[in-house]
Amino acid sequence: MPHVVWLPRSVVDVMKSEADQWYDRETGGTFMGYWAETRVAVVTRMIPAGPNAKRARCSFLPDQDWQQAEIAKHYHRSGRLDTYLGDWHTHPDTVSNRLSGTDRVCLRNVIGTPSARASTPIMMLMCGKSACWMLHAWVCGMEPRFFLIEGLCERKAEVAIYG
């Protein structure tokens, strides 16, 4: 059974708007929500990149201090039910839905950061062109590869839109 990531229509609309606004550069954000089942994540809110995000043609760095403050606010407002689920970003003018080496390093860092509390983070890519974006979701984690060595495991996930 594949993983499923449920996204509210309102979040998808904001993601597309952000992607169109920054079309010639990568942009992104953070997902908040909960795991309804082992393989079913429900996004309830998207936190944008932040006022000091750095966007370039082939890279994106969010305003981490701002995002972390927004994550904490939303976590407390939700009664500590909604947690950090993962991130999304664009790959402009790309049809490939593959995670980049930079994406993999980011995921390893998230998994290795205890305060993130995300052993299976979501990484969603928006690939394409202005007004024509495709969503590709991955659920990632670490799993044993060789004797006492773990490697990043990337599982393609279905994207389902609600609302």
N, C-alpha and C positions, 0 to 999 in steps of 0.2 A: 504494500500500500504506500503510495507516494505521500510526501509531505504536502500540506495545503496551507497557503498564506491568504487569509481573508483580509481584504482592504476595503475601507469605506469609499464609495464613489467620490465623496468630498475630498478625501486625501488624494486619490488618483488625479482629480481635477487640479488640485494645487501643485502636485508633482509635475504634471504636464505644463502648467503655466510657468513654473520655475524653469523647467527644461527649455521651453520656448524663449523665455526672457534671456537666458544665458546660453543660447544655442551654440555659439562658437566656442564655448568653454564648458568644461565639466562643472556640474553642480550636484547637490544632493541634500541629504538630511538623515534624521534618525527616526526610527519607529518605536512607539510605545504601545503596549498592549499586554496580552496574556496568552499562555498556551492553554487552549480549551481541552486538548487531548495531547498525547505524546507526539503526534504528527500533525496537529492542527493549531496554527497560530492565528490569533485575531488581533489585527492592528486597530487601535482605537484613536490614535493621534500620530501625526507626523510633526516632528520638530525641525524647522528649516535649518539651513546652514549657519545662520547667525550673521551679525553685522560685520564682523571682521574675517569672514571666510576668504580663503584664497582660491581663486578659480583660474585655471589655465587650460590650454587646448587639450592636454593629455594628463591633467592631474587636478586634484581637488583636495583641499584641506579645510575642514569645517572650523568654525570658531569654537574650539572645544570648551573653553571656560564658560561661554554663554550657553552652549548646548547642555553642559553638565548642570548648570543652574536651572535651566528649563526642565530637564529630566527630573531633578529633585522636586521642583514645584509640582509637576504633573503627578509624580509618584505619590506625594502627600495629598494632593487634591483628590486622587482616585481612591483614597482610603488604603493606600499601599497595595492595591490590586494590580494596577498597570505598571509593568516594569519595562526596562530597556529590552527590546527584541532584536535590534540590529540596525542596519543602515541601508541606504539606497544612494545611488549616484548615476549620472548619465555617462554614456559613451556616445558622443555625437558622431554622426555620419558613419556609424558602425552597424553591421547586421549581426556580427558575432555575439553570441550570448555568453562567451567564456569569461571567467574571472581572470584578471591580469595578475602578474606576479605581485604588484603593489596591493591588489585586493587580498591576495592570500596572506601577505605579511600583516595587513590590517586585521584580518580575521584571527590569525594566530595571537596577535597582541590582545585582542578582545577576549579570546578564550583564556589567555594566560593572566588576565587582570581580575583578581578575585572580587574587587568592588563592582565590576560590571555585572556580576552574577549571570553570565550568559555563556554557558558551556556549549550551547548549540545556536549561535547567532545566525540571523537571516542576513543575507546580502542580496539586495535586489538591484538589478541593472535596468536602466531605461536606455535602450539602443534605438537609433534611428535618426530621423530628421525632424525639424520643426513641424509641428502639427501631425506628425506620423511616428509616434513612439511605441515601442513594444516593451512590455514588462517581462523580465526573466528573473525568477527567484531561485536562490540557493539556500539550503540549510546546511551549515557546516559544523564540524566537530573534530576532535582528535580521536584517532583510533590506532591501536598497535599495528605496526608494520613489520618490524624486525625485532629481534631480541631486545626488549626494554626501550625501544625507540618508537615514538608515536609520530604519525603523519597526519596532515590535514585531510579530512574526508569531506568531499563536496557532493551533496545530494540535490539534484534538480527538484524544485518544488512547483506545484501548480499555483497559479494566482487566481483567486476567486474574488469577485467584486460584489459588495453588498450595499444596500441603502440606495 
